[in-house]
Amino acid sequence: MSIFARKPIVGPLILLLAFAILYPLCWFYAATRMETQFSLWVENLRARGFAITHGSVSTAGFPGIIQFSINKPNFRSPDGHWVWRGNIVHLGMQPWNWRRYRLEFSGLQQIKLSYPTPKQPIWLTSKSAVAVLRVHSNGRLAEGEVTLRSISVMDKKKALVLFTEDMWFKLTQPETRISKVEKTAVSVAVSIDNLLLPAVAQSPLGGRLARIQFVANLKGLLPKDMTHKGLEKWRQAGGSIDTSWFNLVWGAFDLRGRGSFSIDESIRPVGSMTADIRGYSETMDALEDAGIMTGTGAAALKMGMSAFAKTSSADGANVLTIPLMMRGGYLHAGPFQILKLPPLILPSR
């Protein structure tokens, strides 16, 4: 065979040889860079007052996904108001994509919170957690998606306060910090399934919230910290929360709505929502059985609701559409004042 006949094979062989040499170099360079960035991140946070400790770290995964593992991580905020203790964290990254990361938190995760609302510390534990993060070209977080399984909330005595089977949330934000009120600073989506309430908080609707979901855009320049002063500045600048979807399923009660919210000068929620309510008749029956409403009152209210309800073309259910408003420290459903809304409990500064 002549040399000319072999030439078509030479090019691909050279490319394959170059890839075999360069890919390991790129992989180990990316792995080393990940370790270096982690060390710099820890040093930077420690300089800002955070207490961070961890056990051994290791890198594995060649020639595929880079797996950077951190054993026994412990993280405490400068004021000590929240503490995180983990078992092991695996950080995964594709060596050809430095803007997307996957974090898997193996084993039991514990978070202690005593800020800003709880009067005593509460503990959050999760059996598993997975987060997928994507960053912009300037290093700013572009998107974060977190899935938690079997989440328990306990009080100081480790008594169970809340439990939920699944929780998912997603956050997205623009590449640069916004400067205009009408612009969206952060978009948030949350879904919680099977939230179990403590006995003291259970109602005639039962002790399990089957579903809580919402999708919202936070508009205006967000405060740097969740304090009374920070939120007041956000409010004065015209900040708002626009909710394109909200769904609460509690027993037979099924509320679906959308609206816009903010806070007033007393840091109380204000805003309005258009709500579609399914299961209102069964809800009235549950309130009547619990003695909260009289039989005559429940029957009259159900009759009035049914007069304004419409049949859904999607599922054939009777749907009552009503406006909900929060103003002056109270929640109103149409012309009726439903309940008092207390101010948000936050540090003053």
N, C-alpha and C positions, 0 to 999 in steps of 0.2 A: 504494500500500500504506500502510495507516495505521500510526501509531506503535505501536499495540497489537499489530499483527501482527509487528513487528520485535522486541518485548521478549524472546521466548524466545532470540533470538540474542545479545542484549546480555550476559547473564550469563556464558555460556561465553567470549565474547570478552574480557571483563574478567579472568576467571580466567587465560586464556591469556596476556594481556598482563602480568599480575602475575607469572606464572611466568617469562616471558621476561626480566623485570627482576630478580626475586629470585634465580633459580637461578644466574646468573653471579656475583652478589654472594656467595652461599653457597659456590660452588665456589672462588673466589679467596680467600675467608676461610679455608676449610679448607686450601687449598694453603699460604697464608701461615703458618697455625698449624703445619702439618707442618714447614716450614722452621725456625720458631722452636723447636719442641720438639726438633728434631735439634741445633740449636745449643746449647740448654740441656743436653741429654744429653751432648754432647761436653765442655762446660765442667765439668759435674759429675764426669765420669770423669777428666778431667785434674787436677782438684783432689784426687782420690783417688790420684793417682800413675800413672795410665795414660798411655801415650804414644800420642797419636792424631794422625795427619796424613791429609790427603786433598787431592785436586785440586779442580777446579771442580765446582760443584753446579748443577743446573738443574731446573726444573719444567715439565712438559708434560702433554698429555692432554685439555685442554678440548675438548668438554664432557663427556667420559666419565670414566674412571678417572684419578685424579690420579697422575702418574708423577714421583716425586722421584728423580733420579739423582745418584750420588756417584762421581766418578772417582778411581781410584788410592787406595783406602782402605788405610791401614796402622794396625795396632792391636798394641800391646805391653803385657803385664801389668806391674804395678809391680815384680815380682821378675824379670822378663825370662824366665820359664820357658815362656811361650808367646807366639808372634807370629803374626799373620795379615796376609797381603798379598793384596790382590785387584786385579782389573782395573777392573771397574765394577759397582756395585750399583744395582738399580732397586727402589725402594720404592713399591708401589702401594696406594692406598686409595680406597674408594668415598666420595665427598663426603658421602653421607647415612649412612655407617656408620663412626664413628671408633673402633670397637673391633676391627676386623678389618683385617689388613695382609698384603700379599704381598710377599716379598722374592725377587728373582731375581738370582743372582750370575752375571754373564756372564764368559766367558773363564776362564782358569786361576786357580784359587784355591790359595794355599799357606799351610799352617799348620806352624809349627815348635814342637815340644813337647820339653821337657826336664824335665817334672814330671808326676806325682811319682815314677814308676817307672824310666823309662829312664836308664841310666848315661851315655848319650850322646844328643845331640839326634836326633830323628827328624822327617822331613818328610812331611806329608800334602798331596797335591794332588788336586784334583777338577776335571774338565772342565766340569761344570755343577752347580748347586745351586739348589734352590727351597725356600723356607720360607713357611708360612702361619701367622700368629700371631693369636690372639684374646685380648683382655684383658677383665678384669672391670671393673665400674663404678668400682672404686677404683684402677684402673691396674695391678693385679697381673696377671701372666700367667695366663690361664685355660687356654690350649691352644696348643701349638706342634707343628707337623708339618713335617718336613724330608725332602726327597728328594735324594740325591746320586747322580751318575753317574760311572763310570770313576774310581774312587778308587785312588790309588797311595800306598803307604807306603814311604819310602826312608830309609836310614841317613845318617850324616854325610857319607859319600862319594857320596851320591846313588845308591847301589846299591839296586835294587828289593827290598823285604822282603816286602810283601804287595800284592795287587791284588784288587779286587772290582768287579764290573760295576755292581751296584746296592745301595744302602743306603737304608733308610727307617726313620725313628723318629718316635714321637709321645709327647708329654708333656702331662699334664693335672694341674691342682692346684686346690684349693678357693680361694674368694675371700679367706679369711683364713688366716693361719698357724695350724696346729693346735696344741693344747696337751695332748692326751691320747694315750697310747701306742697305744691300739687304733684310733685314727683313721688314715686313709690320708693321708699328706703329699703324695705324688706317685704318679701312675700312669704307667707307661712301657710302650711297645710298640716292639719292634725287629725288623726283618727285613733279612737280608743274603743276597744271592744270588751264587753263583759266586765264592767266596773262594778265590783261588789262593795256595798256600803256597810259601815258598822251598824250594829243593832240600834244604836241611839239615833242614827240619821235615817233610818228606814221609814218609809211613808206608806200610805195605802196603795201606792203604785208598786210596792215591792222594794226589795233591797238590792236589785241588780239593774244597772243601766246597760241595756244591750248595746247601745252605740252612741258615741259622741263624735261628731265630725265638724270641722269648719275649715274654710279657705278664706284667707284675708290678706289685704295689702295694708301695710303700715305706711302712712304718708307723712311727710314732713321730716325735718332733721331730728333724728332720734336722740334722746338724752344719753349722755355717757354713762350715767348710773341711774338706777331705779330709786330715786329719792323724791321727796315732796318737791324740793326745789327744781330737780331735773324735769319732772313731769309738768310742773307749772310753766316752765320755760317752753316746753314742747306744746302745751295747750295754747299759750299766748301767741305762738307762732302759727297757729292754725292746724296743728297736727290732728290726724284722725285715723280711724281704723275702718276700712271699707270691707265688709264681709259679703262675698259673692255666694257663699253657701254655708249654711249652718243646719245641722241635723241632730236632734236629741230624741232617742227612743228609750222610754222608761215605762215598762209594763205595756199597757195598751196605748199610752200617750206617745204620739209620733209628731214632732214639730219639725218643719222644714222652712227655712227662711233666708232672707238676705237683708242687709241694712248697713248703716254707717253709725259709728260711735266715736265718742271722745270723752273728755272729763270736764266738769265745771270748776269754778274757782275754789270749791271745797273738796276737790279731788274725788267727786262722786261721778259715777258713769252717767253719761247723757247720750241720747241718740234715738234712732227709730229703726224699726224692722217690720217688713211685711212677712207674716207668718202663715203658713198653711198647716192646719192641725188635723191629723187623722186620729181616730179612736177617742174623740171627745165624749161620745155617749158612754163608752165603757169606763172612761175616767170619772165621769159623774157618778156612775154606779159604784165605783170603788170608794169615792169620797162619801157617798151615802151610806154604804155598808160600814164604813169606819166611824160614822156618826159626826163627820165634819160638816156635812150638809143634811138638811132635813129632806124627807121624801118629797114634800110639796115643792120646796125650793129647787131641788135637783130636777124634778120633772119639768118645772116651768123653764129652767135654764136650758135643759136639753131641747125643749120644744122651740125656744127662741133660737138656739144655735142651728137646729135642723132647718128652720125657715130660711136661714142665710147660707147654709151649706150647699155645695154643688158636688155632683158626681164626677169623679176623676175618669177621664177617658183612658188613662193608662192602666189602672187596676180596679176601677169600678167602686172605689171606696168613697164614702162621704167626706168631703174636705171642707173645713171651715177656714176661710181666709179673713184674718183680722190684723189691724195695725197694732204693733206694740211700741210704746214710747217710754223712754226714761228721761224724766225731767223733774227738777226740784227735789231730788232725793227719793223719788217714787217710781215704781214701774206701773204703767197704765196699759190696760188691754181695752182698746176702744175708749169709751167714756168711763170705764171702771178703774179705780185705783186698786192695784193688786197687793203690792207689798212695798215696804220701805227699803231703800238702798243705802247702806252705810258707806262712809268714805273709805277709800283704800287706805290700809294701814301701811305706812312707809316711814323710813327714817326721814328726819327733817332736812338733812343735808348729807 
